[in-house]
């Protein structure tokens, strides 16, 4: 989103900016920006800001030009500097959120967008972006709360319906999710409808039926966000690891910040002992969902496999501190303690594992009796 706020003087892009009055430098930078000569625009804005560091609009324009060239970290720095001089500036704040989003810093983007939504609750662009960020972070309840009133206002908005339906299905609200699916299906067969159907069947553990719908969704629209991610999970759960890996790779080729694809492909790479490749994907997953315990557990398991025992111990202990019922983490921590020659600690963890499994078995039996 480029928001040019200074009137342009249309001259040829790429002019030299040195030894010219500051305002003329700015006019030429804006003209270069509008002409698509981003490198010249960036040079011009920076030269102008040397003389006019307090110029908020020029700094915002510099951020926009940097973001347009994919230099998101630099753009973020410029937007933040502009906001120091113009606190609460909505367009600049929105551009900052977009830069965080495109830089794959989804948690920061969500925080920024949540503040913008509070400032302008009816802004549809902010609502959709915030919903997407929360979906990527697994915050399904927040998405449902945010989009339910929006969907009631306009049931024809398929983008809202799709995100809300996805959140409902992931939150196991199948009946409400089915209503959204039916509404989308009334528009005719579509990739979005097939994806939601496949998601519902995946949640119901109907793997082969889910795979059929998800493959059809990918056939109808191979660029639909999440389609290969869900297909990969269905293939993985059905036991076809080669097909799962191919699907996750396709998702990440077009959406590098998909959390589930990064996490699940990392698991597959770890099984192949490609620890460096797996760790790279896990690091990216943690950018999307900082502190995610499933991801941290996989980090610990790689540290254990590589013999980094103290690092693994610290990671597993951190996971268990936040999730005391995480049985696999207790098992891995016990193994780590034994390798560290800490038999007493290992025995304690093993006893905890047996206790947790017994409690889970008893819970399952009660569920069957009911």
Protein Blocks (a to p, Z undefined) as FASTA:
>chain_A
ZZdfbdcddddehiafehiafklmmmmmmmmmmnopaklmmmmmmmmmmmmmmlmklmmm
mmmmmmmnopamlmmmmmmmmmmmmghilklmmmmmmmmmmnopaklmmmmmmmmmmmmm
mlmklmmmmmmmmmmnopamlmmmmmmmmmmmmmmlmklmmmmmmmmmmnopaklmmmmm
mmmmmnopcfklmmmmmmmmmmnopaklmmmmmmmmmmmommbghklmmmmmmmmmnopa
klmmmmmmmmmmmmmmlmklmmmmmmmmmmnopaklmmmmmmmmmmmmghiaklmmmmmm
mmmmnopaklmmmmmmmmmmmmmmlmklmmmmmmmmmmnopaklmmmmmmmmmmmmmmmm
mmmmmmmmZZ
